[in-house]
């Protein structure tokens, strides 16, 4: 009878230790997930993204399709696109509302408008 009692006691202790170990592992994983989410949020600032919008007349800012204005860190990259609708590949800094332009392309709607103007000029030249 003593042996059965000791085995039962030992078994109960092992089960409770295993349960506690699993709980502490879960807490460690939760804190690791939280730390990872923090790091991802920090990495998101400066992430290369696509911004579609209109370049200001001075070329120092862009207003995206949602109406948010972004200061351009490197306005020299936008020379010749002042006032145009464009698609930018840029590092976006949400905290400071700034973008660092990596590439610029004319937006399709702006390109269609330019093509129509060119066609109209050609028609005028024919007459």
KOLLUM-899700 format. One record per residue: z, x, y of N, C-alpha, C in turn; residue number from 1. Coordinates in pm, whole numbers, plus 50000, padded with zeros to 5 digits. Layout:
<sites>
<site n_up="Z" n_east="X" n_north="Y" ca_up="Z" ca_east="X" ca_north="Y" c_up="Z" c_east="X" c_north="Y" seq="NUM"/>
...
</sites>
This chain:
<sites>
<site n_up="50000" n_east="50082" n_north="49882" ca_up="50000" ca_east="50000" ca_north="50000" c_up="50000" c_east="50088" c_north="50126" seq="1"/>
<site n_up="50075" n_east="50198" n_north="50120" ca_up="50079" ca_east="50289" ca_north="50233" c_up="49940" c_east="50348" c_north="50260" seq="2"/>
<site n_up="49868" n_east="50379" n_north="50154" ca_up="49735" ca_east="50437" ca_north="50168" c_up="49641" c_east="50338" c_north="50237" seq="3"/>
<site n_up="49646" n_east="50214" n_north="50196" ca_up="49561" ca_east="50110" ca_north="50255" c_up="49594" c_east="50092" c_north="50404" seq="4"/>
<site n_up="49720" n_east="50092" n_north="50438" ca_up="49761" ca_east="50078" ca_north="50577" c_up="49712" c_east="50197" c_north="50660" seq="5"/>
<site n_up="49724" n_east="50319" n_north="50608" ca_up="49682" ca_east="50440" ca_north="50680" c_up="49530" c_east="50441" c_north="50698" seq="6"/>
<site n_up="49458" n_east="50401" n_north="50595" ca_up="49312" ca_east="50395" ca_north="50606" c_up="49269" c_east="50292" c_north="50710" seq="7"/>
<site n_up="49335" n_east="50177" n_north="50708" ca_up="49302" ca_east="50072" ca_north="50805" c_up="49332" c_east="50119" c_north="50947" seq="8"/>
<site n_up="49444" n_east="50186" n_north="50965" ca_up="49482" ca_east="50237" ca_north="51096" c_up="49381" c_east="50343" c_north="51144" seq="9"/>
<site n_up="49344" n_east="50432" n_north="51055" ca_up="49247" ca_east="50537" ca_north="51089" c_up="49112" c_east="50475" c_north="51125" seq="10"/>
<site n_up="49073" n_east="50376" n_north="51047" ca_up="48945" ca_east="50309" ca_north="51072" c_up="48948" c_east="50239" c_north="51208" seq="11"/>
<site n_up="49056" n_east="50172" n_north="51242" ca_up="49069" ca_east="50102" ca_north="51370" c_up="49064" c_east="50200" c_north="51486" seq="12"/>
<site n_up="49128" n_east="50316" n_north="51469" ca_up="49125" ca_east="50417" ca_north="51575" c_up="48984" c_east="50473" c_north="51594" seq="13"/>
<site n_up="48914" n_east="50498" n_north="51486" ca_up="48778" ca_east="50552" ca_north="51497" c_up="48685" c_east="50451" c_north="51564" seq="14"/>
<site n_up="48701" n_east="50324" n_north="51529" ca_up="48617" ca_east="50221" ca_north="51590" c_up="48644" c_east="50210" c_north="51740" seq="15"/>
<site n_up="48769" n_east="50216" n_north="51780" ca_up="48800" ca_east="50205" ca_north="51923" c_up="48751" c_east="50328" c_north="51998" seq="16"/>
<site n_up="48757" n_east="50445" n_north="51937" ca_up="48706" ca_east="50567" ca_north="52002" c_up="48554" c_east="50560" c_north="52015" seq="17"/>
<site n_up="48487" n_east="50508" n_north="51914" ca_up="48341" ca_east="50494" ca_north="51921" c_up="48303" c_east="50396" c_north="52031" seq="18"/>
<site n_up="48377" n_east="50287" n_north="52044" ca_up="48349" ca_east="50188" ca_north="52148" c_up="48371" c_east="50249" c_north="52287" seq="19"/>
<site n_up="48475" n_east="50326" n_north="52304" ca_up="48502" ca_east="50390" ca_north="52433" c_up="48393" c_east="50493" c_north="52465" seq="20"/>
<site n_up="48347" n_east="50565" n_north="52364" ca_up="48243" ca_east="50665" ca_north="52386" c_up="48113" c_east="50597" c_north="52431" seq="21"/>
<site n_up="48080" n_east="50485" n_north="52369" ca_up="47959" ca_east="50413" ca_north="52409" c_up="47971" c_east="50362" c_north="52552" seq="22"/>
<site n_up="48086" n_east="50313" n_north="52589" ca_up="48107" ca_east="50262" ca_north="52723" c_up="48092" c_east="50373" c_north="52827" seq="23"/>
<site n_up="48149" n_east="50490" n_north="52798" ca_up="48138" ca_east="50600" ca_north="52894" c_up="47994" c_east="50649" c_north="52903" seq="24"/>
<site n_up="47920" n_east="50646" n_north="52793" ca_up="47779" ca_east="50685" ca_north="52797" c_up="47699" c_east="50587" c_north="52883" seq="25"/>
<site n_up="47731" n_east="50459" n_north="52873" ca_up="47663" ca_east="50358" ca_north="52953" c_up="47690" c_east="50382" c_north="53101" seq="26"/>
<site n_up="47813" n_east="50415" n_north="53136" ca_up="47846" ca_east="50442" ca_north="53276" c_up="47771" c_east="50565" c_north="53326" seq="27"/>
<site n_up="47760" n_east="50669" n_north="53243" ca_up="47686" ca_east="50789" ca_north="53282" c_up="47540" c_east="50755" c_north="53306" seq="28"/>
<site n_up="47481" n_east="50675" n_north="53216" ca_up="47341" ca_east="50636" ca_north="53233" c_up="47321" c_east="50554" c_north="53359" seq="29"/>
<site n_up="47415" n_east="50463" n_north="53389" ca_up="47405" ca_east="50382" ca_north="53510" c_up="47410" c_east="50469" c_north="53634" seq="30"/>
<site n_up="47499" n_east="50567" n_north="53635" ca_up="47509" ca_east="50654" ca_north="53753" c_up="47384" c_east="50742" c_north="53764" seq="31"/>
<site n_up="47328" n_east="50784" n_north="53649" ca_up="47205" ca_east="50863" ca_north="53653" c_up="47090" c_east="50780" c_north="53707" seq="32"/>
<site n_up="47081" n_east="50652" n_north="53667" ca_up="46977" ca_east="50564" ca_north="53718" c_up="46991" c_east="50547" c_north="53868" seq="33"/>
<site n_up="47115" n_east="50530" n_north="53915" ca_up="47140" ca_east="50512" ca_north="54057" c_up="47098" c_east="50638" c_north="54133" seq="34"/>
<site n_up="47133" n_east="50755" n_north="54082" ca_up="47094" ca_east="50880" ca_north="54147" c_up="46942" c_east="50896" c_north="54149" seq="35"/>
<site n_up="46876" n_east="50857" n_north="54040" ca_up="46731" ca_east="50866" ca_north="54032" c_up="46667" c_east="50772" c_north="54133" seq="36"/>
<site n_up="46721" n_east="50651" n_north="54146" ca_up="46667" ca_east="50556" ca_north="54243" c_up="46683" c_east="50610" c_north="54384" seq="37"/>
<site n_up="46795" n_east="50674" n_north="54412" ca_up="46816" ca_east="50734" ca_north="54544" c_up="46712" c_east="50840" c_north="54570" seq="38"/>
<site n_up="46688" n_east="50925" n_north="54471" ca_up="46591" ca_east="51033" ca_north="54485" c_up="46451" c_east="50977" c_north="54505" seq="39"/>
<site n_up="46415" n_east="50870" n_north="54430" ca_up="46284" ca_east="50809" ca_north="54445" c_up="46266" c_east="50751" c_north="54584" seq="40"/>
<site n_up="46369" n_east="50690" n_north="54638" ca_up="46362" ca_east="50633" ca_north="54772" c_up="46340" c_east="50744" c_north="54874" seq="41"/>
<site n_up="46408" n_east="50854" n_north="54855" ca_up="46391" ca_east="50966" ca_north="54947" c_up="46250" c_east="51026" c_north="54934" seq="42"/>
<site n_up="46199" n_east="51031" n_north="54811" ca_up="46064" ca_east="51085" ca_north="54789" c_up="45958" c_east="50994" c_north="54849" seq="43"/>
<site n_up="45986" n_east="50863" n_north="54853" ca_up="45887" ca_east="50768" ca_north="54904" c_up="45854" c_east="50798" c_north="55049" seq="44"/>
<site n_up="45947" n_east="50853" n_north="55125" ca_up="45919" ca_east="50890" ca_north="55262" c_up="45832" c_east="51015" c_north="55260" seq="45"/>
<site n_up="45713" n_east="51004" n_north="55312" ca_up="45619" ca_east="51115" ca_north="55309" c_up="45520" c_east="51105" c_north="55196" seq="46"/>
<site n_up="45522" n_east="50992" n_north="55125" ca_up="45432" ca_east="50972" ca_north="55012" c_up="45290" c_east="50947" c_north="55062" seq="47"/>
<site n_up="45190" n_east="51001" n_north="54992" ca_up="45051" ca_east="50980" ca_north="55027" c_up="45013" c_east="50836" c_north="54996" seq="48"/>
<site n_up="44967" n_east="50765" n_north="55098" ca_up="44934" ca_east="50623" ca_north="55084" c_up="44806" c_east="50593" c_north="55161" seq="49"/>
<site n_up="44754" n_east="50474" n_north="55138" ca_up="44637" ca_east="50426" ca_north="55212" c_up="44684" c_east="50332" c_north="55322" seq="50"/>
<site n_up="44637" n_east="50356" n_north="55443" ca_up="44671" ca_east="50270" ca_north="55557" c_up="44540" c_east="50221" c_north="55617" seq="51"/>
<site n_up="44526" n_east="50089" n_north="55625" ca_up="44407" ca_east="50029" ca_north="55685" c_up="44447" c_east="49973" c_north="55820" seq="52"/>
<site n_up="44373" n_east="50010" n_north="55924" ca_up="44409" ca_east="49961" ca_north="56056" c_up="44313" c_east="50006" c_north="56163" seq="53"/>
<site n_up="44356" n_east="49990" n_north="56287" ca_up="44272" ca_east="50024" ca_north="56402" c_up="44336" c_east="50139" c_north="56479" seq="54"/>
<site n_up="44256" n_east="50238" n_north="56510" ca_up="44301" ca_east="50354" ca_north="56587" c_up="44310" c_east="50315" c_north="56734" seq="55"/>
<site n_up="44415" n_east="50361" n_north="56800" ca_up="44431" ca_east="50333" ca_north="56943" c_up="44322" c_east="50404" c_north="57023" seq="56"/>
<site n_up="44304" n_east="50363" n_north="57147" ca_up="44201" ca_east="50423" ca_north="57232" c_up="44227" c_east="50570" c_north="57261" seq="57"/>
<site n_up="44356" n_east="50611" n_north="57260" ca_up="44387" ca_east="50753" ca_north="57283" c_up="44390" c_east="50833" c_north="57152" seq="58"/>
<site n_up="44379" n_east="50765" n_north="57038" ca_up="44376" ca_east="50834" ca_north="56908" c_up="44510" c_east="50886" c_north="56861" seq="59"/>
<site n_up="44618" n_east="50843" n_north="56926" ca_up="44750" ca_east="50896" ca_north="56890" c_up="44833" c_east="50799" c_north="56806" seq="60"/>
<site n_up="44778" n_east="50680" n_north="56780" ca_up="44850" ca_east="50585" ca_north="56695" c_up="44749" c_east="50498" c_north="56621" seq="61"/>
<site n_up="44799" n_east="50434" n_north="56517" ca_up="44718" ca_east="50340" ca_north="56439" c_up="44803" c_east="50215" c_north="56416" seq="62"/>
<site n_up="44740" n_east="50099" n_north="56431" ca_up="44808" ca_east="49972" ca_north="56404" c_up="44751" c_east="49919" c_north="56273" seq="63"/>
<site n_up="44839" n_east="49902" n_north="56174" ca_up="44791" ca_east="49860" ca_north="56042" c_up="44760" c_east="49710" c_north="56041" seq="64"/>
<site n_up="44707" n_east="49663" n_north="55929" ca_up="44663" ca_east="49523" ca_north="55921" c_up="44780" c_east="49425" c_north="55930" seq="65"/>
<site n_up="44904" n_east="49474" n_north="55913" ca_up="45023" ca_east="49389" ca_north="55928" c_up="45078" c_east="49390" c_north="56069" seq="66"/>
<site n_up="45014" n_east="49467" n_north="56159" ca_up="45056" ca_east="49471" ca_north="56297" c_up="45157" c_east="49581" c_north="56329" seq="67"/>
<site n_up="45193" n_east="49662" n_north="56230" ca_up="45288" ca_east="49770" ca_north="56254" c_up="45214" c_east="49890" c_north="56313" seq="68"/>
<site n_up="45274" n_east="49949" n_north="56415" ca_up="45216" ca_east="50064" ca_north="56482" c_up="45275" c_east="50193" c_north="56426" seq="69"/>
<site n_up="45190" n_east="50289" n_north="56397" ca_up="45230" ca_east="50418" ca_north="56342" c_up="45186" c_east="50529" c_north="56436" seq="70"/>
<site n_up="45277" n_east="50618" n_north="56470" ca_up="45240" ca_east="50736" ca_north="56549" c_up="45170" c_east="50835" c_north="56456" seq="71"/>
<site n_up="45066" n_east="50898" n_north="56506" ca_up="44990" ca_east="50994" ca_north="56425" c_up="45041" c_east="51134" c_north="56456" seq="72"/>
<site n_up="45088" n_east="51203" n_north="56351" ca_up="45142" ca_east="51339" ca_north="56370" c_up="45033" c_east="51440" c_north="56403" seq="73"/>
<site n_up="44913" n_east="51416" n_north="56353" ca_up="44803" ca_east="51509" ca_north="56376" c_up="44681" c_east="51434" c_north="56432" seq="74"/>
<site n_up="44689" n_east="51393" n_north="56561" ca_up="44582" ca_east="51312" ca_north="56620" c_up="44445" c_east="51379" c_north="56621" seq="75"/>
<site n_up="44441" n_east="51511" n_north="56610" ca_up="44311" ca_east="51580" ca_north="56606" c_up="44227" c_east="51537" c_north="56486" seq="76"/>
<site n_up="44293" n_east="51489" n_north="56381" ca_up="44221" ca_east="51443" ca_north="56261" c_up="44145" c_east="51314" c_north="56287" seq="77"/>
<site n_up="44177" n_east="51244" n_north="56396" ca_up="44114" ca_east="51116" ca_north="56427" c_up="44010" c_east="51124" c_north="56539" seq="78"/>
<site n_up="43976" n_east="51245" n_north="56584" ca_up="43878" ca_east="51262" ca_north="56691" c_up="43748" c_east="51190" c_north="56654" seq="79"/>
<site n_up="43698" n_east="51112" n_north="56748" ca_up="43573" ca_east="51039" ca_north="56726" c_up="43593" c_east="50902" c_north="56664" seq="80"/>
<site n_up="43714" n_east="50868" n_north="56625" ca_up="43741" ca_east="50738" ca_north="56563" c_up="43824" c_east="50647" c_north="56655" seq="81"/>
<site n_up="43843" n_east="50686" n_north="56779" ca_up="43923" ca_east="50607" ca_north="56873" c_up="43866" c_east="50466" c_north="56883" seq="82"/>
<site n_up="43955" n_east="50365" n_north="56868" ca_up="43914" ca_east="50226" ca_north="56879" c_up="43848" c_east="50168" c_north="56754" seq="83"/>
<site n_up="43831" n_east="50249" n_north="56651" ca_up="43764" ca_east="50203" ca_north="56528" c_up="43862" c_east="50148" c_north="56426" seq="84"/>
<site n_up="43810" n_east="50058" n_north="56341" ca_up="43884" ca_east="50013" ca_north="56223" c_up="43859" c_east="50115" c_north="56113" seq="85"/>
<site n_up="43967" n_east="50169" n_north="56057" ca_up="43953" ca_east="50276" ca_north="55959" c_up="44044" c_east="50254" c_north="55838" seq="86"/>
<site n_up="44017" n_east="50334" n_north="55736" ca_up="44104" ca_east="50343" ca_north="55619" c_up="44150" c_east="50488" c_north="55614" seq="87"/>
<site n_up="44281" n_east="50507" n_north="55624" ca_up="44338" ca_east="50641" ca_north="55625" c_up="44406" c_east="50671" c_north="55491" seq="88"/>
<site n_up="44393" n_east="50793" n_north="55446" ca_up="44479" ca_east="50846" ca_north="55342" c_up="44577" c_east="50932" c_north="55420" seq="89"/>
<site n_up="44704" n_east="50897" n_north="55413" ca_up="44802" ca_east="50966" ca_north="55497" c_up="44938" c_east="50968" c_north="55432" seq="90"/>
<site n_up="45016" n_east="51069" n_north="55468" ca_up="45157" ca_east="51075" ca_north="55428" c_up="45230" c_east="50983" c_north="55525" seq="91"/>
<site n_up="45298" n_east="50883" n_north="55469" ca_up="45363" ca_east="50780" ca_north="55550" c_up="45513" c_east="50808" c_north="55557" seq="92"/>
<site n_up="45566" n_east="50810" n_north="55678" ca_up="45709" ca_east="50833" ca_north="55702" c_up="45767" c_east="50705" c_north="55763" seq="93"/>
<site n_up="45823" n_east="50619" n_north="55677" ca_up="45875" ca_east="50490" ca_north="55721" c_up="45989" c_east="50503" c_north="55821" seq="94"/>
<site n_up="46075" n_east="50600" n_north="55799" ca_up="46194" ca_east="50614" ca_north="55883" c_up="46158" c_east="50639" c_north="56030" seq="95"/>
<site n_up="46049" n_east="50711" n_north="56054" ca_up="46010" ca_east="50744" ca_north="56191" c_up="45883" c_east="50671" c_north="56235" seq="96"/>
<site n_up="45827" n_east="50588" n_north="56149" ca_up="45701" ca_east="50516" ca_north="56177" c_up="45590" c_east="50612" c_north="56216" seq="97"/>
<site n_up="45575" n_east="50718" n_north="56136" ca_up="45472" ca_east="50818" ca_north="56162" c_up="45385" c_east="50834" c_north="56038" seq="98"/>
<site n_up="45262" n_east="50880" n_north="56062" ca_up="45171" ca_east="50913" ca_north="55953" c_up="45111" c_east="51050" c_north="55979" seq="99"/>
<site n_up="45087" n_east="51124" n_north="55872" ca_up="45016" ca_east="51251" ca_north="55879" c_up="44884" c_east="51229" c_north="55807" seq="100"/>
<site n_up="44775" n_east="51225" n_north="55882" ca_up="44643" ca_east="51188" ca_north="55828" c_up="44586" c_east="51301" c_north="55744" seq="101"/>
<site n_up="44541" n_east="51263" n_north="55624" ca_up="44475" ca_east="51357" ca_north="55534" c_up="44324" c_east="51334" c_north="55533" seq="102"/>
<site n_up="44281" n_east="51205" n_north="55538" ca_up="44138" ca_east="51174" ca_north="55545" c_up="44119" c_east="51042" c_north="55618" seq="103"/>
<site n_up="43999" n_east="51026" n_north="55676" ca_up="43965" ca_east="50907" ca_north="55754" c_up="43830" c_east="50855" c_north="55706" seq="104"/>
<site n_up="43823" n_east="50725" n_north="55685" ca_up="43694" ca_east="50661" ca_north="55654" c_up="43684" c_east="50536" c_north="55740" seq="105"/>
<site n_up="43565" n_east="50505" n_north="55781" ca_up="43542" ca_east="50381" ca_north="55855" c_up="43569" c_east="50265" c_north="55761" seq="106"/>
<site n_up="43634" n_east="50161" n_north="55812" ca_up="43659" ca_east="50041" ca_north="55732" c_up="43526" c_east="49970" c_north="55710" seq="107"/>
<site n_up="43513" n_east="49900" n_north="55599" ca_up="43387" ca_east="49834" ca_north="55565" c_up="43344" c_east="49735" c_north="55672" seq="108"/>
<site n_up="43438" n_east="49659" n_north="55727" ca_up="43402" ca_east="49561" ca_north="55830" c_up="43345" c_east="49631" c_north="55953" seq="109"/>
<site n_up="43404" n_east="49744" n_north="55989" ca_up="43354" ca_east="49820" ca_north="56105" c_up="43217" c_east="49878" c_north="56075" seq="110"/>
<site n_up="43196" n_east="49922" n_north="55951" ca_up="43067" ca_east="49979" ca_north="55914" c_up="42959" c_east="49871" c_north="55918" seq="111"/>
<site n_up="42992" n_east="49750" n_north="55873" ca_up="42896" ca_east="49639" ca_north="55877" c_up="42859" c_east="49607" c_north="56021" seq="112"/>
<site n_up="42959" n_east="49605" n_north="56110" ca_up="42933" ca_east="49578" ca_north="56251" c_up="42843" c_east="49684" c_north="56311" seq="113"/>
<site n_up="42869" n_east="49811" n_north="56278" ca_up="42787" ca_east="49920" ca_north="56329" c_up="42643" c_east="49909" c_north="56278" seq="114"/>
<site n_up="42628" n_east="49868" n_north="56151" ca_up="42494" ca_east="49853" ca_north="56094" c_up="42419" c_east="49741" c_north="56165" seq="115"/>
<site n_up="42488" n_east="49631" n_north="56196" ca_up="42425" ca_east="49520" ca_north="56267" c_up="42380" c_east="49566" c_north="56405" seq="116"/>
<site n_up="42464" n_east="49643" n_north="56474" ca_up="42429" ca_east="49694" ca_north="56606" c_up="42306" c_east="49784" c_north="56599" seq="117"/>
<site n_up="42303" n_east="49870" n_north="56494" ca_up="42189" ca_east="49959" ca_north="56476" c_up="42062" c_east="49879" c_north="56452" seq="118"/>
<site n_up="42071" n_east="49774" n_north="56369" ca_up="41956" ca_east="49689" ca_north="56342" c_up="41908" c_east="49621" c_north="56469" seq="119"/>
<site n_up="42003" n_east="49576" n_north="56551" ca_up="41966" ca_east="49510" ca_north="56676" c_up="41897" c_east="49608" c_north="56770" seq="120"/>
<site n_up="41945" n_east="49731" n_north="56773" ca_up="41882" ca_east="49833" ca_north="56858" c_up="41741" c_east="49861" c_north="56811" seq="121"/>
<site n_up="41721" n_east="49869" n_north="56679" ca_up="41588" ca_east="49894" ca_north="56624" c_up="41494" c_east="49781" c_north="56660" seq="122"/>
<site n_up="41545" n_east="49656" n_north="56651" ca_up="41462" ca_east="49541" ca_north="56687" c_up="41424" c_east="49545" c_north="56834" seq="123"/>
<site n_up="41518" n_east="49583" n_north="56919" ca_up="41490" ca_east="49592" ca_north="57062" c_up="41386" c_east="49700" c_north="57090" seq="124"/>
<site n_up="41389" n_east="49810" n_north="57014" ca_up="41296" ca_east="49919" ca_north="57035" c_up="41154" c_east="49879" c_north="56994" seq="125"/>
<site n_up="41142" n_east="49791" n_north="56896" ca_up="41011" ca_east="49747" ca_north="56849" c_up="40942" c_east="49663" c_north="56955" seq="126"/>
<site n_up="41017" n_east="49588" n_north="57032" ca_up="40958" ca_east="49496" ca_north="57130" c_up="40936" c_east="49563" c_north="57258" seq="127"/>
</sites>
